[in-house]
Amino acid sequence: MDRRYSVLFILKGLLWFILPVGFVGWLLGYFWATLALALIGLAAWHYYYQYKLVDWLWHRRTMLPPSAPGSWSYIYDGIYRTQRRSQQRRRALARLLRRFREASEAIPDAAIVFRKDGSLIWCNKLGQFYFGLKWPADTGIRLSNLIRYPEFIAYLQQADFSEDIHLPSPVREDIELEIRVMPYSDDQFLLMARDVTQLKQLEQMRKDFVANVSHELKTPLTVLQGYLEMLDEPADLPPTMMKKAVTDMQAQSDRMRNLVDQLLSLSRMDVHRTDIFDRVADIPKLIAAVEQDAQRLNHDKQHTISFDIAPIKIHGIEDEMRSAISNLVANAIHYTQAGGNIKVTWKMAVGGGVEFSVQDNGPGIPAEHVGRLTERFYRVDKDRNSKKGGSGLGLAIVQQALEHHHSRLNIDSVVGRGSKFSFRISEELVIRD
């Protein structure tokens, strides 16, 4: 406030108003009447500028105050300065909150801030993705009403957060979460949740790895060993037998190389911890490259392959998505009888998200095998020497890649009618242009 504005300043102003008016009234012989009329006018003048003040505060959208003389100019300017300071503080606070939210979105875990009574204050994108929360729509609702797991509700009620808990995701049961809660302020808490599904699966995979690999390598190594023993005396082998030996050893060598390549691919996926929200996968461009590979692979089978691809990008790991898509397309070409029809689509799905599918009119898969196709080393054709059978790792690679993108492989197959392999990417991962 201006230092000149004080009680003395107000009294001086009032005195300089009354003295001239009183003097004029005394000259006219109507001192009290003139003084009363002047005071009434002064009150009306003040009420007028009070009305302008209320109109400015409640009805006008501009921050600039109306012009006013005398003491009202101090009032208007004081309110204007107060509003400016308040606006600057709000902007500074908004910048601080924006930086906090940007930082919280960058962490690879779900973050939820809630009050001591359990009501939700804020959550990041992963918090919405893992728990199905809607922010800011769910603001103020208790977490116990949003996450309806008895273990979680009891964990909140006991208020002892020294130990973490493990729960399946309320909206994605294939994801297991490790949940930790820590004090955030006097009456607020911060909940952190991370996906530990892969860590638990990895332990079991390691146990099965040695047994499965030794079983898969036993057959080709036995074949190679048998032919090598025959080649101890190559002069005694007829040319046809020699040619067959070389051909079979080359085939078994290729088979072992492919097996090792696929195992290395799975191994890289097992330990992959990249946050998919930090990456962009250009699926249409990726499928265009797969289409070129498919035409070369289709040279002998001469299938009719059609592609219906929407221009939709997603958050994801492009190498893993390409591996999943190329495996599905290659399987359709490989297992469908010559001259078949294969349709590949990538489009928005009913109910949200985007769906990829490969549909063929091949021989189909018996129902008893469908549920186990994504198991490592599982094959419908149990003959490991069959030219038609693969290593049993292709669909395992597909499933592993999809799990990193919080999706799963769906298989719809009828014997004699063909098969449809598809997966859906949730709308949280879809990039909106």
N, C-alpha and C positions, 0 to 999 in steps of 0.2 A: 504494500500500500504506500502511496505517496506520503512522505513525512509531513507534508503541509496539511494533510487531512487529519484533523484532531477535533476534540471537543471545543477548544478555543476557536478553531477555524469555523465550526458550525455556528457557534454563538455570534461570531463576528458577522457572518453572512446573514443571520436572522436579524441582527441589530441594524445592519445597513438596509434591510428591507423595511423594517418597522419605522425607523426614524423619518425617512422622507414621506412615507404614507401618513404617519401621525402629524407631521408638520403641515402637510396639505390639508388634512382634516381639520386641524386647529385653525388654519386660515379661513376655511369655509364655514367654520362654526359647527361642524359635524364630526368631531374627533372620534368618538366611539363608533359611530355608524361607519365612518370611512375605514377605520381600523378593522372592524368586523368583516366588512366586505373584502378588504384586502386579504385577511386571513382565510376567508372562504375561498377566494381565488387561488391563494397559495396551496390550500388543501386539494382543490380541484386539479391544479397543475401537477402536484405530486401523485394523485391518483391516476392521472393520464399516463405518466411515465412508469407508474407501477403496472398499469395495464399493458404498456408496450413491453415491459420486462417479461410478464407472464406469457404474452403472445410470442415473444422471441424464444423463450425456453420450451414452450409446449407445442407450438404450431409451425414455426419456421425451421427449415432444415439447414440453414446456413449457420456457421459458427460466428460470423461477424456480427457484433452487437449493433443495434440501431443507434443513431446519433442522439445525444442528450446533453443538455447544459448542466452546469452546477454540480451538486453532489451526486446526481444520477450518473454522470459520466464516470465517476470513480467506481460506482457500483457496477455499471456495465463492464468497464474495463477489468475490474477485479474478477468478475465471473468469467469473462473471456479468457483471462490469463489462467485461471484455475482449470477451465476446460482444456486449454492447450497443454498444460502440464499433465492433466489426466490422460489426454490423448497420446502424448509422448510415452507415458508410462505403459499404457495399454499396448502400444506398438512394440515397445521394448519387451514386454511380457510375451506378446505374440511371437516375436522373433526367438525368444528363449524357448518357448514351448515347441516351436517348429524345429529348432535345432535338437531339442530333446527327442522329439518323435522321429526325426530323421536318423538320429543315432540309435534309437531303439529298433527301428526297422532294419538297421544294418546288422544287428546281432543275429546269430544263427539259431536262436531259441525263441520260443513263444514267451511274451511278456504281458502280464496282466496286473494292473494296479487296482486294488480294492480297499474299501474302508474296513475299520475294525468290526463293523456290524455285518460285513460280507457283501456290501453293495458294490457293484462294478463302477469304476471310475473311467478306466481306459484300457485298451489292449492293442497290440500291434497286429499286423496282417497274419503272422503265424499263429497268434492267439485265436484269431477268428477262424483260421484254417483248421487247427487241431481240435478246437472245442466247439465249433459251430456258433460262435458268438457274433453278434451284429453290433458294431460300434459306429455311431453313437446311439443307435436305437435301443440297445440294452442298458444304457447308462442308468444307474440307480437301482437296478434289479439285483437281488442277492445271487451270488454264485451258486448257492445250494439249490436255487430254483432253475438255474441254467445248466448246471452240470449235476445230473441226478444219479450219482454213484454213492451208495451208502458209505463206502470206504472214504471217499473224498469229503462227504458231509461230516463224518465223524472226525476226520483229520482237521477240518476247519473248526469244529466245535471244541475240540480239546485244546486248541491253540498252542500245542507243543510242536514247534516246527524245527526241532533240532535234527530230526531225521527226515529224509525224503521218502516219497511213496511212488509206486509204479502202478499206472492205470492204463487201460486201453483208451484210445481216443473215443469220445462220445459219438462222433460222427463218422469215424473211420476205424472200424474194429481191428483192421489189420495193422494198425500203428500202435505201438506201446510207448507210453510217455513216462519219463522220469520227472516228477514234480517236486520243486523246492519252493519254500515260502520264507521270506526274510522281511524284517521290519523296514519300512520305507520312510516313515515319518512318525509323529506322535500317535496318529490314529489311522495310519495307512500301512498296507503291506504290498510287497511286490512278489508275484508268483512267476517263477521261471519254469518252463517245461521244454524238454528236449526229446527228440525221437531216438529211442534206444532199441528200436526193432532190429536194425541191422546188426547191432552188437550182439544181441542174443542169438540171432540166426547164424552169425559168423562162427560162434563157438560150436554149434551143432554141425555146421558145414565142415569145419576143420576135422571133426571126429570122423565124418564119413569120407573125407577126401582120399585118404591113403587106401582104404578098402576099395573104393570105386575105381580109382586110377589104376591100381594094380590089376583089377579085374578086366578093365578095358584094354590095357596094354598086353595082357597075357596072350591073347589070340594072335595079334600081329607078330609079336616077338616069337611065338612058337612056330609060326609059318616061316619067318625069316631064318630061324635057327635050323629048321628042317631042310630048307633049300641050301643053306650054307654047308650043312653036312654032306649033301649030295654033290656039292661043287668041289669037294676035296679031290675028286678024280673027274675033272670035266671031260676028259677024253672018252670016258665010258658013257657019257650022256648023249643021246640023239639030239639033233638040232631042234626038233619040235619041243622036246622036254626042256632044253636050255632056254628057248624063247619063252615058254610058259613060266619058267622059274623067274626069269628077269622081270616079266610082266607082273607076276604076282607079288614079287618083292617090291617093285615100284609102287604098286597099289597099296600094299600094307604100309610102306614108308610114308606115302601121302596121307594115309589114314591117321598114322601116329602124329604127323606134323599138324594136320587139321585139329586133332584132339588137343595137342599142346597149345595151339593158338587159341582155341576156345577156352581152355582152362585159364590161360593168361588173361583173356578178356573178362572172364568171370572173377578172377582174382582182383583185377583192377576195380571192378564194380563193387566188390565186397568191402573194400576199404575206402570207397569214395565218399567224401563228406562235404562236397561243394554245395553251397546254398543255391538251390535252383532259381530263387527269385533274383539272383544276381546275373543270370545268364538268359540269353534269348535264343530260341531254336526256330529257325526259319523252315518250318515243316514243308511248305510248298516247294521251296528250292531243293530241299533234301529229297523229297519224293521224286522230283524231276531227275535227279542223279540216279536214284534207285530204278526208275523207269528205263533208263539207258542200259543199266546192268541187266535188267530183266529181259530186255529184247535180245541181248547176247546169250543169256542163259536159255532163252526160249527157242533158240535156233533149231534144235532137233525136235522138240515137242510140237512146235507150231500151234500153240494155244492162241485163242483170241483174248487179248488182255486189254481192258478198258480202265482208264483212270478218270475219276471225278473228284477234283481237288479244289477246295475252297481256299482263298488267300488268307489263311488264319495262322498267325504266329503265336507261340506260347513261351512262357518262362520254362526253361529246361536245359538239359545238357544235350547238345546236338549230336555228339558222337554216339551216345547211348540210344537216342531216339532213332538214329539211322541204323544202328545195329538191330534194334527191335523190328523196325519196319522192313528192312532188307531180309531178315530171317523169315518173317511171315510170308513175304512175296516169294522168296526162293522156295519155301516149303510147298506153297500152292503149285508152283511150276513143277517141282520135282515129283510130287505125289499124285498129281492129276494126270489121267490117261491122255495120250497124245490127241491133239485137236480139241481140247476142252475149252471151257469159258471161265475166265477169271476176271472179277471186278474188284478194283481197289478204290476206296472212297476216303475222303477226309472232309468232314462237314460238321456244321453245328448240330448238336443232338437235341432231341426233344427233352425238355426238362432242365436244360442248361448244360454247359460244357461243350466240348467238341469231341467227335468220335472218329476213330480210324478203323477201317474194316477191310478184310480180304475175304472174298467169297468165291468158291469154286464149285464145279459140278463133278468133283472127283468121286472116288469110291466111298468116302465117308469113314467115320471112325466108330467102332463099337462103343456103346455107352459105358461099359465097364472100364474102358481105358481113358475116357475123357478127363476124369478128375485127377489123373496122375501124370498127364502129359508134360506138365511143367516141372516135374521132379527131375533132378539131375541124373543122367544116365538111364532114364526110363524110356523104353521103346515099345511100340506096339508089336513090331517084328522082333522076336527074341533071338533070331539068328544073327549073330554078330558078324557072320561072313556074308550076309545078304548084300547084294549090290544096291538094293533099294533102301535099306536101313541106314540111318545116320549114326552119329555118335551119342545121341540122346541128350545133347547139351543145348541145341538151338533154341528150344522153347524155354529152357531154364535161363538162358541169356536174355530172352525177351522179357520174362517175368521179373528178373532182377532189375533190368532197366526201367520197367514200368513201376516197380516199387519205389525207386528213387523219385518218381514223379507222382507218387501217391495214387497210383492207378493199379489195375490188375487185368490180366488177360481173360477174356470171356470166349468160350468155345461152344459153338452150336453146331452139332454134326449129326447127320442121319445116314446110316449105311445105305449106299446106293443112290443117295440124293446129293451128296456133297457136304462141304463144311464151310463155316463162317468163323473166322478168328477176328476178334475186335477188342478194342480197349477205349475207354473214355477218359479224357483229361478234364478235370473239374474247371469250372468257370473262373475260379480264383487264379488259375495259371494262364488263362487266355489273355492275350494282349489286345486291348481295345484301341483301335486307331482313332 
